[in-house]
Amino acid sequence: MKVFKVFSLLLITVGLLISFNSCGQSETGPIEIGVLLPLTGSQANFGEMEKNSFELAKEEINKAGGINGRKLEFVYEDDSGKPDVGRAGAEKLISINKVQLLAGGYSYSVTFAAAAVAQQNRIPFLVNTGSVDKITQPEDFNLTTEDGDKFYIYRLNPPVSEYASGLEGMLSEVIKPSTVYIIHENTTFGTKGAKAFTKTCDKLGLKVLGTDSYSSGTVDFKPLLLNAKKTNPDIVYMISYVMDAALLMKQSRDLKFYPKMFIGAGAGFTMPAFKENAGKASEKVVSATLWHQTLPIPGATKYFDDYVAKFGGDGPDYHGAEAYASAYVIKDVLERCNGKYDSETIKKSLDKTDIMTAFGPVKFQSYGKKIHQNKMNTYVVQWIDVNLKLIWPRDLANAEIHYPIDWAKVWAE
């Protein structure tokens, strides 16, 4: 009897060992993917939109049968928008949760810190928002562009240096400015974006009258805006997160600062929270964007409508679409792993990704200093009658560009 009990315990132990793969996850239970997002702190509104979008996609995927019959599950870690917290979160997901793929990544600094952890542990990291160029530049990880098999970072969204590409046609064909003033957050994201737009200005023959930077969380932008106003620029180009973007516009209105156009570089200027916090001062502001729900992309409008139906509000902007698309890239990648969900198999599957998502096409390419980088078009939107409308390129637009703008009339109470 005692021998039988020992034998039974042995069988149970062997069964438990067999039921777990090398990842430390059950071979029949949910497939867990780690997701880093800012769920608290100043960037929480972005994190909430992206988490909602991951969850919306997950529900759809699981309802349709999951991953070869297994449920998909996202394990979230809150990075609070802080690199050290993000680094610790990535380490926890890899060492404790034993995930074999990381996703998410909002702010550039957190994303780069987490990417270093993923790279060190040889765990693929599918970035969906962090945009600083170096995230997909292997030289910043002590590798070369020939080391694709050793580089574990993949990015779905365009890098910040390409955000303004969609603006070029509108500026040269419609606005036709001569001068520009650039205002940006003094982070790597803001600085790199400002340098990239300066190159765009050189290309278009626009004179940059000045470039001013500020620290995130600045409350009084009026001295900076007065400096810009004195130069009388045709356009003001701003790189800011949502609360700073709203304050910049509210204080521009207070100062009666009326250039030909205010243009944001995406980031905070496309968020519903920008309109809510800037109020009247958001009207007719233009922004670069990476996506709009009216684009002729299969699933774009449905995703937007489904999001609104489930979560309410004004609906998602491109940040949400990036997260939603990332979930479907993960589905596609896992389905091509033939039942093996270790990091190396997942990496090889990522290399061969070539699908259409509600955000647009996703195919990881090498160009310039980058590898594993998805290359996409960018677009232009404008806040018109409290709605964010697609205005460029003209053949895809769902609204006419409002220009020239009588700011005194537009911003009047």
C-alpha positions in Angstrom: 0.0 0.0 0.0 2.8 2.4 0.9 4.6 1.5 -2.4 1.4 2.2 -4.3 1.1 5.7 -2.6 4.7 6.5 -3.5 4.1 5.3 -7.1 0.9 7.4 -7.3 2.7 10.5 -6.1 5.5 9.9 -8.6 2.9 9.7 -11.4 1.3 12.9 -10.3 4.7 14.7 -10.1 5.7 13.4 -13.6 2.3 14.5 -14.9 2.7 18.0 -13.5 6.2 18.2 -15.0 4.9 17.1 -18.4 2.1 19.6 -18.3 4.5 22.5 -18.1 6.8 23.5 -21.0 10.2 25.1 -20.8 8.6 28.5 -20.4 7.1 27.5 -17.1 3.6 27.8 -18.4 1.0 25.1 -18.8 0.9 23.4 -22.2 -2.9 23.4 -22.2 -3.7 26.5 -20.2 -3.6 30.1 -21.5 -0.6 31.4 -23.4 0.6 34.4 -21.3 2.2 37.5 -22.9 3.7 40.2 -20.8 2.6 43.8 -21.5 4.3 46.9 -20.1 2.1 50.1 -19.9 1.8 53.2 -17.8 -1.4 52.5 -15.9 -0.7 55.1 -13.2 1.1 58.5 -13.3 1.0 61.3 -15.8 0.8 59.0 -18.8 -2.0 56.8 -17.4 -4.6 58.0 -20.0 -2.5 56.6 -22.7 -1.9 53.4 -20.8 -5.7 53.0 -20.1 -6.5 53.4 -23.8 -3.9 50.9 -24.8 -4.9 48.3 -22.2 -8.5 48.6 -23.2 -7.4 48.0 -26.8 -5.4 44.9 -25.9 -8.3 43.6 -23.9 -10.8 44.2 -26.7 -8.6 42.3 -29.1 -8.0 39.5 -26.6 -11.7 39.0 -26.2 -12.3 38.8 -29.9 -9.4 36.4 -30.4 -10.5 34.1 -27.6 -14.1 34.2 -28.8 -12.9 33.0 -32.2 -11.0 30.0 -30.8 -7.9 31.6 -29.3 -4.5 30.4 -30.4 -4.9 26.9 -31.9 -7.6 26.3 -29.2 -5.7 27.8 -26.3 -6.7 31.1 -24.6 -4.6 34.2 -25.1 -3.9 36.1 -21.8 -2.1 39.4 -21.2 -0.2 39.8 -18.0 0.2 43.6 -17.3 2.9 45.4 -15.4 2.4 49.1 -14.6 5.6 51.0 -15.5 4.2 54.4 -14.1 6.0 56.1 -16.9 9.3 55.6 -15.1 12.3 53.8 -16.6 13.4 52.1 -13.4 9.9 50.8 -12.8 9.6 49.7 -16.3 12.9 47.9 -16.1 11.8 46.1 -12.9 8.5 45.2 -14.5 10.2 43.7 -17.5 12.4 41.7 -15.3 9.4 40.4 -13.2 7.5 39.4 -16.3 10.5 37.4 -17.6 11.8 35.9 -14.4 8.6 35.4 -12.4 5.9 35.1 -14.9 8.2 33.3 -17.4 6.7 35.1 -20.4 8.4 34.4 -23.7 7.2 37.6 -25.4 6.9 41.1 -24.2 4.6 43.7 -25.7 3.5 47.3 -25.0 6.0 50.0 -24.4 4.6 53.5 -24.4 7.1 56.2 -23.4 10.5 56.2 -25.1 12.6 56.1 -21.9 10.6 53.2 -20.3 10.6 51.3 -23.6 14.3 51.6 -24.1 15.0 50.5 -20.5 12.7 47.5 -20.9 14.2 46.7 -24.3 17.6 46.4 -22.7 16.2 43.8 -20.3 14.5 41.9 -23.1 17.7 41.9 -25.2 19.8 40.7 -22.3 17.4 37.8 -21.6 16.9 37.0 -25.3 13.2 37.6 -25.0 11.4 39.2 -28.0 9.8 42.6 -27.3 7.1 43.8 -29.7 7.0 47.6 -29.2 3.8 49.3 -30.2 4.3 53.0 -29.2 7.8 53.9 -27.9 9.1 55.9 -30.8 12.7 57.1 -30.3 14.7 55.8 -33.2 17.3 54.0 -31.2 14.8 51.4 -30.0 15.3 49.5 -33.3 18.9 50.5 -33.9 21.1 47.6 -32.9 24.1 49.8 -32.5 22.6 51.2 -29.4 22.6 47.6 -28.0 26.2 47.0 -29.0 25.2 45.1 -32.1 25.3 45.7 -35.8 22.7 45.7 -38.5 24.0 42.3 -39.6 23.0 40.9 -36.2 19.3 40.4 -36.8 19.4 36.9 -35.4 20.8 38.3 -32.1 18.5 41.3 -31.9 15.2 40.7 -30.1 13.5 44.1 -30.4 10.7 44.6 -33.0 8.6 47.8 -33.5 5.1 48.1 -35.0 4.9 51.9 -35.0 7.0 54.3 -37.0 10.0 56.0 -35.3 9.7 59.7 -34.2 12.0 60.8 -37.0 9.2 59.8 -39.5 6.2 61.3 -37.8 6.2 64.5 -39.8 6.5 62.8 -43.2 2.8 63.1 -43.9 2.9 66.9 -43.2 5.2 67.7 -46.1 2.6 67.6 -48.8 0.1 69.7 -46.9 2.8 72.3 -46.0 4.1 72.7 -49.5 0.8 72.6 -51.3 -1.6 74.3 -49.0 -0.1 76.2 -46.1 3.0 77.3 -48.0 4.8 78.8 -44.9 8.1 80.6 -45.0 9.0 80.4 -41.3 8.7 78.0 -38.4 9.2 78.1 -34.6 9.7 74.7 -32.9 8.7 74.0 -29.2 9.5 70.6 -27.7 9.8 68.7 -24.5 13.4 68.4 -23.5 13.4 64.6 -23.6 15.0 62.3 -26.1 11.6 62.0 -27.8 11.2 65.7 -28.0 14.8 66.5 -29.0 15.0 63.8 -31.7 11.6 64.9 -33.1 12.7 68.5 -33.2 15.9 67.6 -35.1 13.9 65.5 -37.5 11.4 68.3 -38.2 14.3 70.7 -38.7 15.5 68.5 -41.5 12.0 68.5 -43.0 12.1 72.3 -42.9 15.5 72.3 -44.7 14.0 70.0 -47.3 11.0 72.3 -47.8 13.1 75.5 -47.7 11.5 76.8 -44.5 13.4 79.0 -42.1 13.5 77.9 -38.5 13.3 81.1 -36.4 13.9 79.4 -33.1 13.8 76.2 -31.2 12.7 76.2 -27.5 12.6 73.2 -25.1 10.9 72.8 -21.8 10.7 70.3 -19.0 7.7 68.0 -18.8 5.2 69.2 -16.2 5.9 72.9 -16.9 3.0 75.0 -15.7 3.8 78.5 -17.1 4.6 78.4 -20.8 4.0 82.1 -21.4 7.7 83.2 -21.3 8.5 80.6 -23.9 5.4 81.4 -26.0 6.2 85.2 -25.9 9.7 84.4 -27.3 8.0 82.6 -30.1 5.4 85.3 -30.7 8.1 88.0 -31.0 9.5 86.2 -34.1 6.1 86.2 -35.8 6.4 82.7 -37.3 4.0 81.3 -40.0 3.7 78.0 -38.1 4.4 76.7 -34.6 5.4 73.1 -34.4 5.1 71.4 -31.0 6.2 68.1 -29.6 4.4 67.5 -26.3 2.4 65.0 -24.3 -1.2 65.7 -23.6 -1.3 67.9 -20.6 1.6 70.1 -21.8 0.0 70.2 -25.2 -3.3 71.5 -23.7 -1.5 74.1 -21.6 0.5 75.3 -24.6 -2.6 76.0 -26.5 -4.6 77.5 -23.7 -1.8 80.0 -23.0 -1.3 80.7 -26.7 -5.0 81.7 -26.7 -4.5 83.9 -23.6 -1.5 85.7 -25.2 -3.4 86.2 -28.5 -0.6 84.4 -30.3 -1.9 83.9 -33.9 0.5 82.2 -36.3 -0.9 80.8 -39.6 -1.1 77.4 -38.0 -0.4 75.4 -34.8 0.9 71.9 -35.6 1.5 69.1 -33.1 3.7 66.1 -33.7 1.1 63.6 -32.7 1.7 62.4 -29.1 -0.6 64.5 -26.9 -2.3 66.5 -29.7 -4.5 63.7 -30.9 -5.8 62.4 -27.6 -9.4 63.1 -26.5 -7.9 64.4 -23.3 -6.2 67.2 -25.3 -9.6 68.6 -26.4 -11.1 68.1 -22.9 -8.2 70.1 -21.2 -7.5 72.7 -23.9 -11.2 73.4 -24.4 -11.8 76.2 -27.0 -8.0 76.5 -27.6 -8.0 73.0 -29.2 -10.2 74.2 -32.1 -8.5 74.2 -35.5 -5.2 72.8 -34.1 -3.5 70.5 -36.6 -1.5 67.4 -35.7 0.6 64.7 -37.4 -1.0 61.3 -36.7 -0.2 57.6 -37.5 -3.8 56.5 -37.9 -7.4 57.6 -38.2 -10.6 55.5 -38.0 -11.8 56.6 -41.4 -8.7 55.4 -43.3 -9.5 52.7 -45.9 -7.8 50.0 -43.7 -9.8 46.8 -43.1 -11.1 46.8 -39.6 -10.2 50.4 -38.7 -13.7 51.7 -38.4 -15.0 48.5 -36.7 -12.2 48.7 -34.1 -13.1 52.3 -33.4 -16.8 51.6 -33.1 -16.4 48.5 -31.0 -14.1 50.4 -28.6 -16.7 53.2 -28.2 -19.5 50.7 -27.7 -17.5 48.9 -24.9 -15.6 51.7 -23.2 -17.6 54.8 -24.1 -16.1 58.3 -24.5 -14.8 59.8 -27.8 -13.1 56.7 -28.9 -9.4 55.8 -29.4 -6.7 57.6 -31.4 -3.7 56.0 -32.9 -2.2 54.9 -29.6 -5.2 52.6 -29.1 -5.0 51.3 -32.7 -1.3 50.4 -32.2 -2.1 48.3 -29.1 -5.1 46.6 -30.8 -3.0 45.8 -33.9 -0.2 44.5 -31.6 -2.5 42.0 -30.1 -3.4 40.7 -33.6 0.3 40.6 -34.6 0.8 38.4 -31.5 -2.0 36.1 -32.5 -0.6 35.7 -36.0 2.9 35.1 -34.6 1.8 32.5 -32.1 -0.3 30.7 -34.6 2.7 30.2 -36.8 4.8 28.7 -34.0 3.4 25.2 -34.5 2.6 24.7 -30.8 6.1 25.7 -29.6 5.9 29.0 -27.6 9.5 29.4 -26.5 11.3 32.7 -27.2 13.4 31.5 -30.1 10.5 30.0 -32.0 8.5 33.2 -31.4 11.4 35.3 -32.6 11.7 33.3 -35.9 7.9 33.8 -36.4 8.2 37.5 -35.8 10.9 37.7 -38.5 8.4 36.4 -41.0 5.4 38.6 -40.0 3.6 40.1 -43.0 0.0 40.9 -42.2 -2.7 43.6 -42.5 -4.1 45.0 -39.2 -6.6 47.6 -38.3 -3.6 49.9 -37.8 -2.2 49.1 -41.2 0.3 46.7 -42.7 2.9 45.1 -40.4 6.1 43.7 -41.8 9.4 44.1 -40.0 12.1 45.5 -42.3 15.7 46.7 -42.2 16.6 50.2 -43.5 19.2 52.8 -42.6 20.4 52.0 -39.1 17.2 50.1 -38.2 16.2 46.5 -38.2 12.9 44.8 -37.2 11.2 48.1 -37.9 7.7 48.4 -39.5 7.5 51.1 -42.1 4.3 53.0 -42.5 2.7 56.2 -43.9 1.8 59.1 -41.6 -1.2 61.4 -41.9 -2.5 64.8 -40.8 -5.6 65.6 -38.6 -7.3 68.7 -37.4 -9.7 69.5 -34.6 -12.8 70.7 -36.3 -16.0 71.5 -34.4 -14.6 69.4 -31.4 -14.0 66.4 -33.6 -10.6 65.1 -34.8 -10.9 65.0 -38.6 -8.5 63.5 -41.2 -7.4 66.3 -43.6 -4.3 64.8 -45.4 -3.5 63.2 -47.7 -6.3 64.8 -49.7 -7.5 61.6 -51.4 -8.1 59.9 -48.0 -9.4 62.9 -46.1 -12.9 63.0 -44.5 -12.8 66.8 -44.1 -11.5 69.9 -45.8 -8.5 71.7 -44.3 -9.6 74.8 -42.3 -7.2 77.4 -43.5 -6.5 80.3 -43.3 -7.7 80.6 -39.7 -9.0 83.6 -38.0 -7.9 82.7 -34.5 -9.5 85.6 -32.8 -12.9 84.5 -34.2 -12.3 80.8 -33.7 -11.2 81.2 -30.1 -13.8 83.8 -29.1 -16.1 82.8 -26.3 
